[in-house]
Amino acid sequence: MYIDIDHIRQFSNTCLTQLDMPENEASIITEALLEADLREIHSHGFLRLPIYVERIQKELIRNQAKITESNENDVLAVLDGHYSAGQVVAYQAMQKSIEKAEQSGIGVVAVKNSNHFGISAYYSLMAAQQDKIGIVISNVSPLMPAVGGAEKVIGNNPLSIAAPTGETDPMVLDMALSNTSFGKVLFAKEKGQEVPEGWGVDEKGRSTTDPDQIINGGFLSPVGGPKGFGLAVMAEVLTGVLSGGHFSKMIPSMYDVSQKQSISHFMLTIDIKQLISLELYYESMKQLVSYIKESKKAEGANQIYLPGEIEFLKEKRNKEQGIPMEEKTFNKINEMAKALKISPLEA
């Protein structure tokens, strides 16, 4: 089914303001969820709204953000989100990173005591839309074992890098450091589907395509094996360790609604024009794009895509036809609406 964009935007904002969340904060969360579903990253779209609402109701996420700063200078800052909504904290952190880059050429913001913030690209693109390069990393609750281990000790900590290209959409890398995100495994379970081989293993370390076996006692597999694990560990250093926040086994699952999460983020913005002229940068990016797009295609390949290009194509299509949504997700959202005593979402 497809959901009208304006309708789901209004619905989501109503759900959140019903919990006494300020309209501007509700709007930030809604737009991040909407961006995920438009790009068909449904694992981080409105599928997550019910768990956000439940955590707000249980006072595990603040319904009104409190964000404080420390250790600030012209280039650096640490933000404490005090368990505010992850999207609101991350949005403010990236804004500050951009401001510092505009002033000093580079802006670095470390964040602690935040929550799940949705898709990383939402924030890296904030920089790319202002002629800057944005780098965003977050930690999450442990989902992967160490190489040779049989216990979850590290998150599949997402990474996004967005770089403007000038005439076309930005290049955007947005990836978890596992072969897939945990949300995609949850989404496969929601659809009653198996997952591809290599996404995860069961509790005994055996490869499985059953999402339930990955969710219940199993693990996600790191992208590239030891290389992905190493990247995830270093992401933990740049987020939880560097901010003075929580990391690794300190962080409970989002779906454990008995305790707060303390998620950490890392935002870095580079102001291109303070390194080279924008004219030269965009000329070079145009040439790089042409090298990639016009390169010889492998047998059977019809198109060569840049990082993020497929998601931009999906976004443009879905802006015309509406948000695609699974029936189970639709029903869960309307169960939430009934509990909140607001009008249901309509297909």
Protein Blocks (a to p, Z undefined) as FASTA:
>chain_A
ZZdfklmmmmmmmmmmmnopafklmmmmmmmmmmmmmnopaklmmmlmmmmmmmmmnopa
cfbdcdddehiafkbccddekhpafklmmmmmmmmmmmmmmmnopacdddehiacebjfk
lmmmmmmmnopacddddddddfbdcehiacdfbdcbdcdddddehjaccddddddfbfbd
fklmmmmmmnopacdehjaccfkopacfbfklmmnopacddehijmmmmmmmmmmmmmmm
mnopaehjllccfklckbccddddddddddfklmbcfklmmmmmmmmmmmmmmpccdehi
abdcdehklmmmmmmmmmmnopcddfklmmmmmmmmmmnopacddZZ
